Amino acid sequence: MATPVGQQAWRELIDQLIEQRRRLAAADDLYRPLTLPKPGATAAELRAAEERLGHPLDPHYREFLTVANGWDEYFLGSGLLGTDDLGTGDRWFAAEETLQIFMENSSGVLAADLGIPDDPAVCQSIGDNDNGYASHLYLLLQDTPGGPAGGVFPLDIGSDTIWPDLYSYLSYELPQLRAFADSAELGPHSDTWGRDIRKDPPSMADIVAKIAELSALAFPEHPVVLEMGASEAELDELDSAVAGALHPEHRELLSITDGMISSPWGLGEVLSTGQLLDGGRWREILVAAQESEDEAFRMLLHGMRAGGHPDPEPKAPVLQRIGRIPAVPFAILGVRPFGVDTRDGFVRSLLDDSTVAGPRDGHTTAAGTVREHLLKACDSLWWQTRIRAD
């Protein structure tokens, strides 16, 4: 069991965490509003919690509670329980149940990875997540091969590490929180570009080059295929064919690379001017989309009938739904057709964008216009490079 670090050390660490939360809130108050820890617990509150739990609090954790008696949203959705939550209430029981479900569903793998007995009773909930999933924090109540009593671990997919105590764990999270604050201050896409692109925006050519660069790192087996940019005459012909609805950003992209093929897990296939004028590739993907939806519906129908449920309502045919959003065809990702909405220039998944009405439709949201769509693709590729590196 780790030796308590003292209230002063806790205050200093918590003050540093608060500083980063303030920075986050200042940069993004809408999604990262400031939250602060609750005042330290009284002796009576600590005793009441211990009576409910039926055992003394871990000395290290007890010391934390005397400085901060819980902290909701201390770290991007994750909260730390206070004495009023320990041993009682919805948050406590939900966190305890989550660990039990994870252990049961993992058939001993989770416990083996952590080096703890396959029994939720060896742990105690001390933190939860605002979406009710994973990221709950647990405290070991006894020594285990994975860590000493008082050690803590987050219930994250892929996490198999036990920190020796809560102070060590929160110290580990501090630089991560600082990195989030740094990113928030630099603005959108700053992780990918390493700068505030609001002040120094990349050109469309820069963005295309970044997609190629990151794709080579994230998916070396699927290098990006770029083409010679379309001529002004070709672009004028396309613009005329779509009745003047070719968005300036779409035109600019095609002038840099007349079509693009990237990883099926990345940006997908951006159609060329020739493909847009001919329409054959677009018709081909609409047929494939219908076949995919038909197969998915057959599986859904089988499952519903097997469970004794009423038959689900089928979606309207693809060819009927594709015209719900007025758009110029843009790209294909798997069997999903994307188009540039002629109303606002947003790149939309035409069969399931949130602007589409219909049963089980509307589960995707456009990132923005062509430029923002490509910047989001860069961000996704950047994260894939991080995952591959790890």
C-alpha positions as CSV (number, residue, x, y, z in Angstrom):
1,M,0.0,0.0,0.0
2,A,1.4,3.4,-1.0
3,T,2.3,5.9,1.6
4,P,-0.1,8.9,1.6
5,V,1.6,12.0,0.0
6,G,0.1,14.6,2.3
7,Q,-2.6,17.1,1.9
8,Q,-0.3,19.8,0.5
9,A,0.8,17.5,-2.4
10,W,-2.8,16.8,-3.1
11,R,-3.7,20.5,-3.2
12,E,-0.9,21.2,-5.5
13,L,-1.9,18.4,-7.9
14,I,-5.6,19.4,-7.8
15,D,-4.7,23.1,-8.4
16,Q,-2.7,22.0,-11.5
17,L,-5.7,20.0,-12.8
18,I,-8.0,23.0,-12.1
19,E,-5.7,25.2,-14.1
20,Q,-6.0,23.0,-17.1
21,R,-9.7,22.7,-16.8
22,R,-9.9,26.5,-16.7
23,R,-7.8,26.7,-19.9
24,L,-10.1,24.2,-21.6
25,A,-13.2,26.1,-20.5
26,A,-11.8,29.4,-21.7
27,A,-11.1,27.9,-25.2
28,D,-14.2,25.7,-25.4
29,D,-16.9,26.6,-22.9
30,L,-19.7,25.0,-24.9
31,Y,-18.3,21.5,-24.8
32,R,-15.8,21.7,-22.0
33,P,-17.4,23.9,-19.3
34,L,-15.5,24.5,-16.2
35,T,-16.1,22.1,-13.3
36,L,-14.4,22.4,-9.9
37,P,-13.8,19.8,-7.1
38,K,-16.1,19.9,-4.1
39,P,-14.8,21.1,-0.8
40,G,-12.9,18.5,1.3
41,A,-15.0,15.9,3.3
42,T,-15.6,16.3,7.0
43,A,-14.6,13.7,9.5
44,A,-18.3,12.8,9.9
45,E,-18.8,12.4,6.1
46,L,-15.7,10.1,6.0
47,R,-17.0,8.0,8.9
48,A,-20.5,7.7,7.2
49,A,-18.9,6.5,4.0
50,E,-16.8,3.9,5.8
51,E,-19.9,2.7,7.7
52,R,-21.8,2.2,4.4
53,L,-18.8,0.4,2.8
54,G,-18.2,-1.8,5.8
55,H,-14.4,-1.2,5.9
56,P,-12.0,1.7,6.4
57,L,-11.2,3.9,3.4
58,D,-7.8,3.4,1.7
59,P,-5.5,5.9,3.5
60,H,-4.4,7.4,0.2
61,Y,-7.9,7.8,-1.1
62,R,-9.1,9.1,2.2
63,E,-6.5,11.8,2.1
64,F,-7.7,12.8,-1.3
65,L,-11.3,13.1,-0.1
66,T,-10.2,15.4,2.7
67,V,-9.0,17.8,0.0
68,A,-11.6,17.2,-2.7
69,N,-14.8,15.4,-1.8
70,G,-15.5,14.3,-5.4
71,W,-15.2,16.1,-8.7
72,D,-17.7,15.8,-11.5
73,E,-16.2,16.0,-15.1
74,Y,-12.7,16.4,-13.7
75,F,-11.3,14.9,-17.0
76,L,-13.4,15.2,-20.2
77,G,-16.4,13.3,-19.1
78,S,-14.9,11.3,-16.2
79,G,-15.8,12.1,-12.6
80,L,-14.4,11.2,-9.2
81,L,-16.9,10.0,-6.6
82,G,-17.3,11.8,-3.3
83,T,-18.3,10.4,0.1
84,D,-22.0,10.8,-0.6
85,D,-21.6,8.5,-3.6
86,L,-19.7,5.7,-1.8
87,G,-21.7,2.6,-1.1
88,T,-25.0,4.2,-2.2
89,G,-26.9,5.8,-5.0
90,D,-27.3,5.4,-8.8
91,R,-23.7,6.3,-9.6
92,W,-22.3,3.8,-7.2
93,F,-24.4,0.9,-8.3
94,A,-24.0,1.6,-12.0
95,A,-20.2,1.6,-11.7
96,E,-20.2,-1.6,-9.6
97,E,-22.5,-3.2,-12.1
98,T,-20.3,-2.1,-15.0
99,L,-17.3,-3.9,-13.6
100,Q,-19.3,-7.0,-12.9
101,I,-20.6,-7.1,-16.5
102,F,-17.1,-6.5,-18.0
103,M,-15.7,-9.4,-15.9
104,E,-18.6,-11.7,-16.8
105,N,-18.4,-10.9,-20.5
106,S,-14.6,-11.2,-20.7
107,S,-14.7,-14.8,-19.2
108,G,-11.7,-14.1,-17.0
109,V,-9.6,-12.3,-19.7
110,L,-10.0,-8.8,-18.1
111,A,-9.0,-10.1,-14.6
112,A,-6.1,-12.0,-16.1
113,D,-4.8,-9.0,-18.0
114,L,-5.1,-6.9,-14.8
115,G,-3.6,-9.5,-12.6
116,I,-6.5,-9.5,-10.2
117,P,-8.9,-12.3,-9.0
118,D,-11.9,-12.8,-11.3
119,D,-14.2,-11.3,-8.6
120,P,-15.6,-7.7,-8.6
121,A,-15.5,-7.8,-4.8
122,V,-11.7,-7.1,-4.8
123,C,-12.4,-3.6,-6.2
124,Q,-14.3,-0.5,-5.2
125,S,-15.7,2.2,-7.5
126,I,-14.1,5.6,-7.1
127,G,-14.9,7.2,-10.4
128,D,-17.4,7.1,-13.3
129,N,-18.1,8.3,-16.8
130,D,-20.9,10.6,-17.8
131,N,-22.0,8.4,-20.7
132,G,-22.2,5.3,-18.5
133,Y,-19.6,3.4,-20.4
134,A,-16.0,2.3,-19.4
135,S,-13.6,4.9,-18.0
136,H,-14.9,4.0,-14.6
137,L,-12.1,4.1,-12.0
138,Y,-11.7,1.3,-9.5
139,L,-9.6,1.0,-6.3
140,L,-8.1,-2.3,-5.2
141,L,-9.1,-3.4,-1.8
142,Q,-6.4,-6.0,-1.4
143,D,-3.0,-6.9,-2.7
144,T,-3.0,-8.6,-6.0
145,P,-0.4,-9.7,-8.6
146,G,-1.4,-6.7,-10.6
147,G,-0.9,-4.1,-7.9
148,P,-1.1,-3.4,-4.2
149,A,-4.1,-2.5,-2.2
150,G,-5.0,1.1,-2.9
151,G,-3.9,0.7,-6.6
152,V,-6.3,2.0,-9.2
153,F,-7.3,1.2,-12.7
154,P,-9.6,2.7,-15.3
155,L,-12.0,0.3,-17.0
156,D,-11.0,1.2,-20.6
157,I,-10.9,-1.2,-23.5
158,G,-7.3,-2.1,-24.0
159,S,-6.2,-0.8,-20.6
160,D,-4.4,-3.4,-18.5
161,T,-2.4,-1.2,-16.2
162,I,-2.9,-0.7,-12.5
163,W,-1.4,2.5,-11.0
164,P,0.0,2.1,-7.4
165,D,-2.4,4.8,-6.0
166,L,-4.8,7.5,-7.0
167,Y,-2.2,10.2,-6.8
168,S,0.0,8.4,-9.3
169,Y,-3.0,8.0,-11.7
170,L,-4.1,11.6,-11.5
171,S,-0.5,12.7,-12.0
172,Y,-0.5,10.6,-15.2
173,E,-3.7,12.2,-16.4
174,L,-2.4,15.8,-15.8
175,P,-0.1,16.0,-18.9
176,Q,-2.9,14.5,-21.0
177,L,-5.3,17.2,-19.7
178,R,-2.7,19.8,-20.4
179,A,-2.4,18.5,-24.0
180,F,-6.1,18.7,-24.5
181,A,-6.0,22.3,-23.2
182,D,-3.1,23.1,-25.6
183,S,-5.1,21.7,-28.5
184,A,-8.2,23.6,-27.5
185,E,-6.3,26.9,-27.4
186,L,-4.8,26.3,-30.8
187,G,-8.2,25.5,-32.2
188,P,-9.6,22.9,-34.6
189,H,-7.2,20.6,-36.4
190,S,-4.2,21.8,-34.5
191,D,-3.1,18.3,-33.5
192,T,-2.8,17.3,-37.1
193,W,-1.1,20.5,-38.3
194,G,0.8,21.4,-35.2
195,R,-0.3,25.1,-35.3
196,D,-3.4,27.3,-35.1
197,I,-4.7,27.0,-38.7
198,R,-7.1,29.8,-38.0
199,K,-4.1,32.2,-38.2
200,D,-2.2,30.2,-40.8
201,P,-4.6,28.2,-42.9
202,P,-3.3,25.4,-45.2
203,S,-4.1,25.7,-48.9
204,M,-6.2,23.1,-50.6
205,A,-3.0,21.7,-52.2
206,D,-1.5,21.5,-48.6
207,I,-4.5,19.5,-47.5
208,V,-4.3,17.1,-50.4
209,A,-0.6,16.6,-49.7
210,K,-1.3,16.0,-46.0
211,I,-3.9,13.3,-46.8
212,A,-1.3,11.6,-48.9
213,E,1.4,11.9,-46.2
214,L,-0.8,10.7,-43.4
215,S,-2.3,7.9,-45.4
216,A,1.1,6.5,-46.2
217,L,1.8,6.4,-42.5
218,A,-1.6,5.1,-41.4
219,F,-2.3,2.7,-44.2
220,P,1.0,2.0,-46.1
221,E,-0.7,-0.9,-47.8
222,H,-3.2,1.5,-49.4
223,P,-1.3,4.5,-50.8
224,V,-3.3,7.4,-52.0
225,V,-3.7,7.7,-55.7
226,L,-3.7,11.3,-57.0
227,E,-4.2,12.5,-60.5
228,M,-3.3,15.5,-62.6
229,G,-5.6,18.4,-61.8
230,A,-8.5,19.0,-64.2
231,S,-8.2,21.8,-66.7
232,E,-10.3,25.0,-66.5
233,A,-12.2,23.8,-69.7
234,E,-13.0,20.4,-68.0
235,L,-14.2,22.2,-64.9
236,D,-16.3,24.6,-66.9
237,E,-17.9,21.6,-68.7
238,L,-18.7,20.0,-65.4
239,D,-20.1,23.2,-63.9
240,S,-22.3,23.6,-67.0
241,A,-23.5,19.9,-66.7
242,V,-24.6,20.5,-63.1
243,A,-26.3,23.8,-64.0
244,G,-23.8,26.0,-62.3
245,A,-24.0,24.2,-59.0
246,L,-20.3,23.1,-58.7
247,H,-19.1,24.5,-55.4
248,P,-15.9,26.6,-55.5
249,E,-14.2,24.3,-53.0
250,H,-15.2,21.2,-55.0
251,R,-13.9,22.9,-58.1
252,E,-10.6,23.8,-56.4
253,L,-10.0,20.3,-55.2
254,L,-10.6,18.8,-58.7
255,S,-8.2,21.4,-60.1
256,I,-5.5,20.0,-57.8
257,T,-6.3,16.3,-58.2
258,D,-8.9,15.2,-60.7
259,G,-10.1,12.4,-58.5
260,M,-8.5,10.6,-55.6
261,I,-8.4,7.1,-54.3
262,S,-7.5,6.6,-50.7
263,S,-7.9,3.8,-48.1
264,P,-11.4,2.3,-47.7
265,W,-11.0,3.2,-44.0
266,G,-10.1,6.8,-44.8
267,L,-11.5,9.3,-47.3
268,G,-12.6,6.8,-49.9
269,E,-12.8,7.6,-53.6
270,V,-13.2,11.2,-54.7
271,L,-14.8,11.1,-58.2
272,S,-13.1,12.7,-61.1
273,T,-14.6,15.2,-63.6
274,G,-14.8,12.4,-66.1
275,Q,-16.6,10.1,-63.7
276,L,-19.0,12.9,-62.7
277,L,-19.8,13.7,-66.4
278,D,-20.2,10.0,-67.3
279,G,-22.2,8.9,-64.3
280,G,-21.3,5.2,-64.6
281,R,-19.4,4.9,-61.4
282,W,-22.1,6.8,-59.5
283,R,-24.8,4.4,-60.9
284,E,-22.6,1.5,-60.0
285,I,-22.3,2.6,-56.3
286,L,-26.1,3.2,-56.0
287,V,-26.7,-0.4,-57.1
288,A,-24.1,-1.6,-54.6
289,A,-25.7,0.5,-51.9
290,Q,-29.1,-1.0,-52.6
291,E,-27.7,-4.5,-52.5
292,S,-26.0,-3.8,-49.2
293,E,-29.2,-2.4,-47.7
294,D,-31.3,-5.3,-49.0
295,E,-28.9,-7.8,-47.3
296,A,-28.9,-5.8,-44.0
297,F,-32.7,-5.8,-44.1
298,R,-32.9,-9.5,-44.7
299,M,-30.7,-10.1,-41.6
300,L,-32.8,-7.7,-39.5
301,L,-36.0,-9.3,-40.7
302,H,-34.7,-12.8,-39.8
303,G,-33.6,-11.6,-36.3
304,M,-36.9,-9.8,-35.6
305,R,-39.0,-12.8,-36.7
306,A,-36.8,-15.2,-34.7
307,G,-37.5,-13.1,-31.6
308,G,-41.2,-13.0,-32.3
309,H,-41.2,-9.3,-33.1
310,P,-43.3,-7.6,-35.8
311,D,-41.7,-7.1,-39.2
312,P,-39.7,-3.9,-39.3
313,E,-40.6,-1.2,-41.9
314,P,-38.2,-1.3,-44.8
315,K,-36.3,1.8,-46.0
316,A,-37.4,3.5,-49.2
317,P,-35.4,2.3,-52.2
318,V,-32.0,4.0,-52.7
319,L,-33.0,5.5,-56.0
320,Q,-35.9,7.2,-54.3
321,R,-33.9,8.5,-51.3
322,I,-30.9,9.7,-53.2
323,G,-32.7,12.8,-54.4
324,R,-33.8,14.0,-51.0
325,I,-30.7,16.1,-50.7
326,P,-30.0,18.3,-53.8
327,A,-26.3,17.6,-54.4
328,V,-23.5,17.2,-56.8
329,P,-21.9,13.7,-56.5
330,F,-18.6,13.9,-54.7
331,A,-17.2,10.7,-53.3
332,I,-17.7,7.1,-52.4
333,L,-16.8,5.5,-49.1
334,G,-17.5,1.8,-49.1
335,V,-21.0,1.7,-50.4
336,R,-21.9,5.1,-49.1
337,P,-22.4,7.8,-51.7
338,F,-21.4,11.4,-50.7
339,G,-22.4,14.6,-52.4
340,V,-21.9,18.3,-52.1
341,D,-25.2,19.8,-51.0
342,T,-26.1,22.6,-53.4
343,R,-27.8,24.6,-50.7
344,D,-24.9,25.1,-48.4
345,G,-21.9,23.3,-49.9
346,F,-21.7,20.7,-47.1
347,V,-20.4,17.3,-48.0
348,R,-23.2,14.8,-47.0
349,S,-23.6,11.1,-46.8
350,L,-26.6,11.2,-49.1
351,L,-28.5,8.2,-47.8
352,D,-28.1,8.7,-44.1
353,D,-27.3,12.3,-43.4
354,S,-29.2,14.0,-40.5
355,T,-31.0,16.2,-43.0
356,V,-32.7,13.1,-44.5
357,A,-36.1,12.1,-43.2
358,G,-37.2,8.5,-43.2
359,P,-37.2,5.3,-41.0
360,R,-33.7,4.6,-39.5
361,D,-32.2,7.4,-41.7
362,G,-30.3,10.4,-40.4
363,H,-27.5,9.0,-38.3
364,T,-24.6,10.9,-39.8
365,T,-23.7,14.6,-39.7
366,A,-21.8,16.6,-42.3
367,A,-18.4,18.0,-41.1
368,G,-18.9,21.0,-43.4
369,T,-17.9,22.1,-46.8
370,V,-15.3,20.3,-49.0
371,R,-12.4,21.9,-47.2
372,E,-13.7,21.0,-43.7
373,H,-14.5,17.5,-44.9
374,L,-10.9,17.0,-46.0
375,L,-9.5,18.6,-42.8
376,K,-11.6,16.1,-40.8
377,A,-10.2,13.3,-42.9
378,C,-6.7,14.5,-42.1
379,D,-7.6,14.5,-38.4
380,S,-8.9,10.9,-38.7
381,L,-5.8,9.8,-40.5
382,W,-3.6,11.6,-37.9
383,W,-5.3,9.6,-35.1
384,Q,-4.8,6.4,-37.1
385,T,-1.1,7.1,-37.3
386,R,-1.1,7.5,-33.5
387,I,-2.9,4.1,-33.1
388,R,-0.5,2.4,-35.5
389,A,2.5,3.9,-33.7
390,D,1.2,2.6,-30.3
